[in-house]
Amino acid sequence: MKLTLNGDIESLMPGIEALKEDLRFTLGENGIPINIEQHSNIGLQVYFKNGVGHIHYHKTIHFFRAFGLLIEHLSNSKEFAIEESPQFETVGPMFDLSRNAVMNIKTFKMMIRKLALMGLDSAMLYMEDTYEIKDEPYFGYMRGRYTEKELKEIDDYGYLFGIEMIPCIQTLAHLEEFLKWDAVKHLRDTRGALLLENEETYTFIEKMITSASKPFRSSRIHIGMDEAEEVGRGNYLTENGYKSLFELMTKHLEKVLEIVERHDLKPMMWSDMFIKMASSSGIDHYNLETEIPEYMIEKTPKNVQFMYWNYFHSKEEEYIQMIQKHKAFGLTPAFAGGIWVWNSFGTNYSLSLRATDAALKACKKEGVRDVFVTLWGDDGYENNVLTALLGLQMYAEHAYAKELDREKLKRRVKFCTGIDEESFLLLSDLDETPGVSTEHKVQTNPSKFLLWQDVLLGLFDKHIEGLEIGSHYLELENRIKEQRNSEYTLDYIFEVPEKLASLLSVKSEIGLKLKKAYDQRNLSELRHIATTDIQVIIQKLKALHQAHREQWFKINKPFGWEVIDIRYGGAEARLNTVIKRIIDFVGGHIDQIEELEETRLFYSQHPAEGIGWCSYYYRMASPNVFFHVLPIS
């Protein structure tokens, strides 16, 4: 498609040029004429009539969404008219760059181009310790931290499209990976929390804030402070005695805000600790009965924007009530939802899309102006950020319409990503197995625990008894193959799900099969399992390992992959041990296989809507001790 662009477009041209390959267009004379005008009082208008296209836009990001809409419709419409009104001041993803998967620069730029076509105008970079601080060599050491130059390159690229890149750091807790080093033990309260009322701590926090904000044009910074219940309970308690969590939090926040103010920055922070402290239990983030006490309203600083996060609920009214509780502090909060890409190889779209729809409807009704969507990577980020693109598209379509148009969402995600909605939804089926509610209101992650659980120990076997799990994964493998198209740029993100489904079609139920054969003392069946079934599993595991490795290095920096390598290596080593144990038993060299003598129990209380959930690999792989954690150091 050849286009001739007319208007004051000099500032837009670098972004337009960057999209040429993705959108497959050229520029020059005698192309389809497109007239472009910037206006101050509209969102965006796109129309094509009498062979001429028109784009009217307000912000730079509105132009790029409009430009994408124009090219999308030019391919299949002779005339069209589109007008959209932005519903929020700010909308975009928060990329988790602290759970091993640190996006490489090439992937980040590709992601920014996708955001531009969607019309998402911002992105937060969640960096606990994955940014560079001069004279702090252990900060982000061997963790794939971004250099100042790399962050500036990311910010510059976002600027081409009118996308604000915002640093999001931690200035209180969630700093385990930095505080583990002996060189910084003077800053440590507990494993993950900084030592408060300590001048060295505030000198260091100023270094963090300075380093994190310097590469970015944005004056906004997210200072974290979520899930900090441990604060004041470690070295601080030993040195200073007990103080209430509220007193510690507010005094610390005041000192951090003084630093932020000195640097002319506009702070945001997670709100959960203040909501929890106001609850009757002191730990409940979502209690609709919670009333914010007057003393808390009076003593909580007002020069910071709270960010209310909620990834779980599917009722609009629940979000409305919690937003109203936040307003008691005197300001309308920002909101952060989530696309469930974490703690699993699958992406839970059933829960994510339902929660997103309810949350964004509530945000519109309550006048929330800043909306973000988190893409966490807990426990090593075995999934990848690109599987969340359908969810990001939903945020974008909500952001440009009072009511979400589901059919438009389908069309737009296909255009913006090259992948259709049905293919993205297949990723949910990695965890939506038999035994999972069709509404999938809770998180469950069999694709992860059935991969990593030990065959001899069968920690999750009780959860899948009587369910056709193997056939589910075999069918899913075939459905993924049918949907794939090697001509699509992002087709490679389905290689790991396909290989995983293939593996789980055999491995998921092998523990049940093995236990049954052992209890019946069916030696021929045991020999077949050892010499045939497990050999097949090992080969499929190797194929998955290779596919996962190739995907990781395509998307991320290398740091952190060693963790996943170790998991695959451990799984293969254990399968070889299983073969030996079975052959020794069948051959009469041992009298019993002690692991198979044990009665199988539920790993956790059997849930009504899922078949189980476990947050950590090390708990899936074994009930025995991987490491011992001391309460402080």
ABEGO torsion letter per residue (X at the ends): XBBBBBEBAAAAAAAAAAAAAAAGBBBEBGBBBBBBBBBAABBBBBBBBGGBBBBBBABAAAAAAAAAAAAAAAAABABBBBBBBBABABBEBBBBAAAGBBBBAAAAAAAAAAAAAAGBABBBBBBAAABBBBGBAABGBGAGBBBAAAAAAAAAAAAAAGBBBBBBBBAABGAAAAAABAAAAAABABAABBBBGBAAAAAAAAAAAAAAAAABABABBBAEGBGAAABGABAAAAAAEBBBAAAAAAAAAAAAAAAAAAAGBBBBBBAAAAAAAABAAGABAABAABBBBAAAAAABBAABBBBBBBAABABAAAAAAAAAAAAAAGBBBBBBBBBBABGBABBBAAAAAAAAAAAAAAAAAAGBABBBBBBBABGGGABBAAAAAAAAAAAAAAAABABBBAAAAAAAAAAAAGBBAAAAAAAAAAABBBGBBAAGABBBBAAAAAAABBAAAGAAAAAABGBBAAAAAAAAAAAAAAABBAABAAAAAAAAAAAAAAAAAAAAAAAAAAAAAAAAGBAAAAAAAAAAAAAAAAAAAAAAAAAAAAAAAAABBABGAAAAAAAAAAAAAAAAAAAAAAAAAAAGABABBAAAABBBBBABBBBAABAEBBABAAAAABABBABBBBAAX
